[in-house]
Amino acid sequence: DVTDPMTQKFTAVDGIPDDVQPTYDPSTYRGGIPDAGPNVGAWTSIALADHTARIAYQDRDAGALKYAYEIKAGGKWQSYVVDGGDTEPTTNQQTGQYASLIIDGSGNPAIAYIATGVDDGMGHMTTELRLARATTANPGSASDWQMSTIATAPGSCGGICASGTSCVADAMNVESCVAP
């Protein structure tokens, strides 16, 4: 909060472990918890609407696109997964890279982002440019978003194959995760 630039206030929106007791004063930053939490906040994009902040970012641990929003009264935050990628991944799919959040002309948030390691159904990896558009100005859950794929292109499976498989290119140079 930079309402008063001389007394900036930092707030942790996500990434604090739930099951840890505070080491320091609970009224301080991160609720007094210095322990590492989930690896979240990559590819952060922030927009303001109706005098509150909205944030799109990647949860690196889950490989998911998340959205957080500030609640007007009390400066509290809520966050949830907008796009968790494949529900049964055969790779370590990463969704939410390069997130870019805007508020459209209707006041609804929209997020453009990349998903890598997407299985095309034939074992080949693709990369997708996706768009998540909220159906309301104040989306409160993943069901308030419409998802679409803008573009798909062949992608590399290097470094994202599931345990027990390896990334191998075929004669057409199309990469797949296969069991050795």
N, C-alpha and C positions, 0 to 999 in steps of 0.2 A: 504494500500500500504506500503510494507516494503522494497522498493527498497533501501532506506537509513534507516537502522535500528535505527538511532539516531533521525529521524524525521518521525515516523510512522504516516500515515494518515488513519483515519477511515471514511468509507463511508456507509451510510444507503442505502441498496439496495431496500427495500420494508418496508411497515409498517408505512409510514408517511401519515397522513390524507390529502386528496386532497383539502378540502374546508376550510382550516384554514389559517389565515394570520400569518406570522412569528412574534414571540414575540421578537426574538433576530436578530442579523445580519444574513441576508439570506446566507452569504458566509460561515457560520459556520456549524457544524454538524447538520444533519437533516434539513438543510435549515432554521435554526433558529426557528423551530417549536418544542416546548417541549410537546405538547398535545399527548396523547396516540392515536395510529392509530390502524389499523387492527392487530389482534393477529397472526402474521406470524413468520416464522423462526424456528419452531420446527423441530426436526430431520434433522438438516442441514448437508449437505455433499457437500464438495467443491473439484473441480478438476481443474487443469490448462491445457490449450491446446493452442498452438500457442501464447504463452505469454499473455493470457487473462484468467480470472477466469470464471468458470461456477459453478452454485450453484443449488442443488436440495433441496427442503424444503417443509414443510407442512404449509399450511394456515389453522390454527386451527379454525378460525371463519367459513370458508367455508367447512372445512373438505376435502381439495383438495391438490393434489400434484402440486407444482409450480416449475418453472425453471427460473433462472435469468442468464443473460450473460452480460459480460462486452464488451462494444463497444471500439475497439482499440483507435480510435481518441477521445480524450477528457475525458476519464475515466467515461463515462456515462454508465448507466445500463438499461436494458430492462428486464421485467419479464412477465410471462403469466402462465396460468393454463395448465398443461399437462394432468392431469386426475382429473376431477371434481367429480368423483363418479357418483352415480345415478342422473339422471336429475329430476326425480320425486321421491325422497326418501320417504319411509314409515318409515324410522328410521333416526336417526342422524348418518348416515354413516360417518366414518372417513377414508379418503384415504390419503396416503402419509406418514404413520408412518414408522419409521426406514429406511428412504430414504438412499440409498447408490449409489452414482454417480461414474461412471468410464468413461474413454475415451477408446474406444476399439481400436483394431489394425488398423482399417481403419480411426481412428481419429474422429469417431462419438460418442457422449455421449450416455450412457445407464444408466437407473435408476432402481434398484430393490427396492421394497417397499411393505408395507402391507396395505390392505384395510380391515377394520372391520365393522361389522354391514351390510354386504351385504345380501340382501334378495334373497333367492334362488328361488323365484317365487311361493313358497308354504307357505310363511310366516315364514320360518325358517331362522335364521341368520347364516351366514358363515363368515369365515375369509379367505382372499385370499392373496397369495404371487403373486405379479404382476411384470412384466418387461416392461418398456417403452424403446424402442430403436429408436434413431433418424435415419432418412434416409439420413441425411446430416451432415457434420461436424459442421455446423452453423445453427441449427434449429431456425426459427424465429416465429413459431406458433405451436399450438397443432397439426395441420395437418401434420407437419413434423415428427411425431412420430408414431411408430407402437406399439400397446399395445397387451400384451398377459398375460394370467393367467397361472402361473407355477404350483400352487398347491391350492387346496381348502379343507377346513376342517370345521367341525361344530364349530360355535362360539357362544359366549354368547351375549344375547341382553341386559344384565344388564346395565342400565344407558344410553342406546342409543335409547330406544323406543320413537316414536313420542308422542307429547302431546295427552292425552286422551287414551293412551294405556299403558299396563303393560307387563313386561317380565314374562312369565309363562312357566314352563317345563311340557311337557306331560308325559304319562306313560313310554315312551322310553327315557325320560330325554332330549328330543330335545326342545330347547327353541324357543318361538315365541312371537312377540309383538301382543297382543290381547286387544280388548276393554273389560273393566271389566263388 
